[in-house]
Amino acid sequence: MSRKKSYNEEEVLEKAMHIFWDNGYEATSVRALEKGMGINQFSIYAAFTNKKNLFVESLKKYRAYVKTNRFKGLLKEGATLKDLKEFLHGFSLAIRHGRNRRGCLVVNTTGEMGSKDDDIVIELNNYFNFIKEMLRNLLQNSVEAGEISPDADLDKYSNYLLGIMQGLSVGAKVLTEKQTEDIISMALESIK
């Protein structure tokens, strides 16, 4: 007879996401997960099979988390370059002033893991594709608003802005405010 779960899987998954975000994959032990998630090792393995699967699910959870908590302004209907500029400034300031010292879980994971694990790479690319699509939609809105040329290569620019965003996620931790402002202004000016 199977036992009924005494925890909410979505809640413990969100806790795991934050633990991995704080510590990275390699530095997060199963013992730390047990403590932080509030469930025992048996329950972790019963629900997620192993640490890697829990991590992959945490990356999926992170993508859902940022849609709601970080990118709401960029995902709204009609978002344009003006919204992106506001987002990049706020995001960089939050990182620099310690309100988001962790940066981006996906960027941190990419730096830590690289291409070591195919399942993790798939989920990292799913995240990057989500960001690229969000940016492409924003650029299409910007074309319709007359902010950029209708001849602009939206795929190329969305890839470029994806790189800028991911670079700021790391760089804003140590760059000066002027440096991040220069990166943002040059990136946005190059699109017009």
C-alpha positions in Angstrom: 0.0 0.0 0.0 1.5 3.3 -1.0 1.8 6.1 1.5 0.0 9.5 1.1 2.4 12.4 0.6 2.5 14.7 3.7 3.8 17.6 1.7 2.8 19.7 -1.3 5.1 18.8 -4.2 4.9 22.3 -5.8 5.9 24.0 -2.5 8.9 21.7 -1.9 10.0 22.1 -5.5 10.0 25.9 -5.1 12.1 25.5 -2.0 14.5 23.3 -3.9 14.7 25.9 -6.6 15.7 28.5 -4.1 18.3 26.2 -2.5 19.9 25.5 -5.9 19.7 29.2 -6.8 21.6 30.1 -3.6 24.2 27.4 -3.8 24.5 26.0 -7.3 24.0 22.4 -8.3 27.3 20.8 -7.2 27.4 22.6 -3.8 23.9 21.6 -2.9 23.9 18.3 -1.0 20.9 16.0 -0.5 21.2 16.8 3.2 20.8 20.5 2.5 17.8 19.7 0.3 16.2 17.7 3.0 16.6 20.5 5.5 15.5 23.3 3.2 12.6 21.4 1.6 11.4 20.0 4.9 11.2 16.5 3.7 13.4 13.5 4.1 15.8 11.9 1.5 13.3 9.0 0.9 10.6 11.5 -0.1 13.0 13.4 -2.3 13.9 10.2 -4.2 10.4 8.9 -4.2 9.1 12.2 -5.8 12.1 13.1 -8.1 14.2 9.9 -8.4 17.5 11.6 -7.9 19.1 15.0 -7.3 19.6 15.7 -11.0 15.9 15.2 -11.8 15.0 17.4 -8.9 17.4 20.0 -10.3 15.9 19.8 -13.8 12.4 20.2 -12.3 13.7 23.2 -10.3 14.9 24.8 -13.6 11.4 24.3 -15.0 10.0 25.8 -11.9 12.4 28.8 -12.3 11.1 29.4 -15.8 7.5 29.6 -14.5 8.8 31.7 -11.5 10.4 34.4 -13.7 7.4 34.6 -16.0 5.3 35.7 -12.9 7.9 37.5 -10.8 10.6 39.0 -13.1 9.4 39.3 -16.7 5.8 40.4 -16.1 6.4 43.9 -17.7 8.1 42.4 -20.7 5.4 39.8 -21.3 2.5 42.2 -21.1 0.6 42.9 -24.3 2.2 45.7 -26.3 5.6 45.7 -24.4 8.3 47.6 -26.4 11.9 48.7 -26.2 10.9 51.3 -23.6 9.7 48.5 -21.3 13.0 46.6 -22.0 15.1 49.6 -21.1 13.2 50.1 -17.9 13.5 46.4 -17.1 17.3 46.3 -17.8 18.0 49.3 -15.6 15.9 48.0 -12.7 17.4 44.5 -13.0 21.0 45.8 -13.1 20.3 48.0 -10.1 18.7 45.2 -8.1 21.7 42.9 -8.7 24.3 45.7 -7.9 22.5 46.8 -4.7 22.1 43.3 -3.4 18.3 42.9 -3.9 19.1 40.2 -6.5 22.7 39.1 -5.7 21.9 35.6 -6.9 21.5 36.8 -10.5 19.8 34.3 -12.7 19.7 30.6 -11.8 20.0 29.6 -15.5 23.0 31.8 -16.2 24.6 30.6 -13.0 23.9 27.0 -13.9 25.3 27.5 -17.5 28.5 28.9 -16.0 28.7 26.0 -13.5 27.7 23.1 -15.6 28.3 24.1 -19.2 27.4 21.2 -21.4 28.2 18.4 -18.9 24.7 16.9 -18.8 22.3 16.7 -21.7 19.1 16.8 -19.7 20.2 20.0 -17.9 21.4 21.5 -21.3 17.9 20.9 -22.7 16.2 22.7 -19.9 18.7 25.6 -20.1 18.0 25.9 -23.8 14.3 25.8 -23.1 14.8 28.8 -20.8 16.9 30.7 -23.3 14.3 30.0 -26.1 11.6 31.4 -23.8 13.6 34.6 -23.3 14.4 34.9 -27.0 10.7 34.5 -27.9 9.7 37.0 -25.3 12.3 39.5 -26.8 11.2 38.7 -30.4 7.6 39.6 -29.4 8.7 42.8 -27.8 10.7 43.7 -30.9 7.7 43.0 -33.1 5.7 45.3 -30.9 8.5 47.9 -31.2 8.3 47.7 -35.0 4.5 48.2 -34.9 5.0 51.2 -32.5 7.5 52.7 -35.0 10.5 52.4 -32.5 12.6 50.3 -34.9 12.7 49.7 -38.6 10.3 47.2 -40.1 13.3 45.8 -42.0 15.0 44.8 -38.7 16.1 41.2 -38.4 14.1 40.4 -35.3 15.7 36.9 -34.8 19.2 38.4 -34.9 18.3 41.2 -32.5 16.4 38.9 -30.1 19.5 36.7 -30.0 21.7 39.7 -29.4 19.4 41.0 -26.6 19.4 37.5 -25.0 23.2 37.7 -24.8 23.0 41.2 -23.3 20.5 40.2 -20.7 22.5 37.1 -19.7 25.7 39.1 -19.6 24.2 41.7 -17.3 22.9 38.9 -15.0 26.6 38.2 -14.3 28.3 41.5 -15.0 26.0 43.7 -12.9 27.3 41.9 -9.8 30.6 43.7 -10.1 30.4 46.3 -12.9 30.0 50.0 -12.0 26.6 51.6 -12.6 28.2 53.6 -15.5 29.4 50.4 -17.1 26.0 48.7 -17.0 24.3 51.9 -18.2 26.7 52.0 -21.1 26.0 48.4 -22.0 22.2 49.0 -21.9 22.2 52.2 -23.9 24.6 50.9 -26.5 22.6 47.7 -26.9 19.3 49.5 -27.3 20.8 52.2 -29.6 22.2 49.6 -31.9 18.7 48.2 -32.5 17.1 51.5 -33.7 
